[in-house]
Amino acid sequence: MLGLRTTIYRVNDLQEAKAWYTKAFETKPYFDEPFYVGFNVKGYELGLLPIEGSITYGDNSYSYWGVKDIQQTFDRLLDLGASVYEAPNNVGDEIMVAGVKDPWGNIIGIIYNPHFKLP
């Protein structure tokens, strides 16, 4: 395994999701087509994949995105319309994790890990 490369969230309103993720991740998409919207988040891919109709989501997996201040990021995502999936909590060794559900039910994990270093 070489590390996180791409996380894709399925959405049934691509334009609304694109606007929300632009605000949430404070970056504009670099790839914007009707079949896929891609964001470069500090070298990692966040993709939005349009799905027609209703979507059934599961809580079986999600990605953690690194942040500098977990509480501030968590609160900002809630202010943008996300809902609580997992409140910020310390999982040991100064590492904090949390999760929210975006307006489409996708789970966005966030992590503060002072020990993580890019290769």
Secondary structure, DSSP 4 states (H G I P E B T S, - for coil): -----EEEEEES-HHHHHHHHHHHTT---SEEETTEEEEEETTEEEEEEE--S-----SS--PEEE-S-HHHHHHHHHHTT-EEEEEEEEEETTEEEEEEE-TTS-EEEEEE-TT----
